């Protein structure tokens, strides 16, 4: 029933609210390793990526946030979708003009890194993250950015050979 509220014939408020509501459900549903989210992945991923193209910036913003939250809390069931998610985010980054949406893209990529850094081509992704810093409007996205950078730095510290 709620998925129908994301369709183009619905109002902007309905689409935006529904996508944002789905995003807010990711953390509680994903608390057990993402298994509770598994049945919804196949339905939500196409809705989120389709909504990246919405003409309304609030709808796009909530879709980008939602896909990042799905990646962060979806656990192993969503990891095999990382290449497609990264491709969708990259395509959106190339055309997006809204500063808040651009910040959300950076935050979403960092959520993927936090969730499963081995599923993200860090050498390709990190320069793009840095190129889009500082954030423009959505300062809350610094939380996943800093968490991802801390994770990568910590891994670097513990995997680098001692001098």
C-alpha positions in Angstrom: 0.0 0.0 0.0 2.8 2.5 0.9 4.8 1.6 -2.2 1.9 3.0 -4.2 2.4 6.4 -2.6 5.8 6.6 -4.3 4.3 6.7 -7.8 4.5 9.8 -10.0 0.8 10.5 -9.9 0.9 11.0 -6.1 1.7 14.4 -4.6 5.2 15.5 -3.8 4.4 15.4 -0.1 3.2 11.8 -0.4 6.2 10.6 -2.3 8.7 12.4 -0.1 7.0 11.3 3.2 6.8 7.7 2.1 10.4 7.5 1.0 11.5 9.2 4.2 9.4 6.9 6.3 10.9 3.8 4.7 14.3 5.2 5.3 13.5 5.7 9.0 12.5 2.1 9.3 15.9 0.7 8.1 17.7 1.0 11.5 15.2 -0.9 13.6 14.6 -3.5 10.9 18.3 -4.0 10.3 19.3 -4.4 13.9 19.5 -8.2 13.6 22.0 -8.2 10.8 19.6 -7.1 8.1 17.6 -10.3 7.8 14.3 -8.5 8.6 15.0 -6.2 5.7 15.8 -8.9 3.2 12.2 -9.4 1.9 12.0 -5.7 1.2 15.3 -5.1 -0.6 13.9 -6.2 -4.0 11.0 -3.8 -3.7 12.8 -0.8 -2.2 15.9 -0.6 -4.3 14.1 0.1 -7.6 11.8 2.5 -5.9 14.7 4.5 -4.4 16.7 4.5 -7.7 13.7 5.5 -9.7 13.0 8.3 -7.3 16.5 9.7 -7.9 15.1 11.1 -11.1 12.1 12.8 -9.5 11.8 16.5 -10.4 11.3 17.4 -6.7 14.5 17.8 -4.7 12.9 16.7 -1.4 11.8 13.4 -3.0 15.3 12.9 -4.5 16.9 13.8 -1.1 14.8 11.2 0.7 15.4 8.6 -1.9 19.2 9.0 -1.7 19.0 9.0 2.1 16.9 5.9 2.0 19.2 3.9 -0.2 22.1 4.8 2.1 20.2 3.7 5.1 19.2 0.5 3.4 22.9 -0.2 2.6 23.9 0.7 6.1 21.4 -1.5 7.9 20.6 -4.1 5.3 23.5 -6.3 6.3 24.7 -9.1 4.1 21.5 -9.4 2.1 22.1 -6.0 0.5 25.9 -6.3 0.0 25.6 -7.9 -3.4 23.6 -4.9 -4.6 26.5 -2.5 -3.8 27.8 -2.2 -7.4 24.4 -1.3 -8.7 23.8 1.2 -5.8 27.2 2.8 -6.4 26.5 3.1 -10.1 23.1 4.7 -9.4 24.7 7.2 -6.9 27.5 8.0 -9.4 25.0 8.6 -12.2 23.0 10.9 -9.9 26.1 12.7 -8.7 26.9 13.6 -12.4 23.5 15.3 -12.9 22.5 16.5 -9.4 22.4 20.3 -8.8 20.7 20.5 -5.4 23.3 21.0 -2.6 21.4 19.0 0.0 21.0 16.1 -2.5 24.7 16.3 -3.2 25.5 16.0 0.5 23.1 13.0 0.7 25.0 11.3 -2.0 28.3 11.7 -0.1 26.6 10.4 3.0 25.1 7.5 1.2 28.5 6.4 -0.2 30.0 6.7 3.3 27.2 4.5 4.6 28.1 1.8 2.1 31.8 2.1 3.3 30.7 1.7 6.9 28.5 -1.2 6.1 30.9 -3.2 4.0 34.2 -1.5 3.0 35.3 -4.5 1.1 32.3 -4.1 -1.2 33.3 -0.6 -2.1 36.1 0.2 -4.5 37.8 2.6 -2.0 40.5 3.8 -4.5 37.8 5.0 -6.9 35.2 6.2 -4.3 37.3 8.1 -1.8 38.6 10.8 -4.2 35.0 11.5 -5.2 34.0 11.8 -1.5 36.9 14.2 -0.9 36.0 16.2 -4.0 32.5 16.8 -2.6 33.7 18.1 0.8 33.1 20.3 2.6 29.4 19.5 2.7 27.1 22.3 1.4 23.9 22.3 3.4 23.2 19.0 5.2 25.7 19.0 8.0 24.2 15.9 9.6 25.9 14.0 6.8 29.2 14.6 8.4 28.4 11.8 10.9 28.6 9.0 8.3 31.5 10.8 6.5 33.5 10.9 9.7 32.6 7.4 10.7 33.7 6.1 7.3 37.0 8.0 7.4 37.6 6.8 10.9 37.0 3.2 9.9 39.3 3.5 6.9 42.0 5.2 9.0 41.7 2.6 11.7 42.0 -0.2 9.1 45.0 1.5 7.6 46.7 1.7 11.0 46.3 -1.9 11.7 47.2 -3.2 8.3 50.2 -1.1 7.5 53.6 -2.7 8.0 55.6 -1.2 10.9 58.6 0.9 10.0 
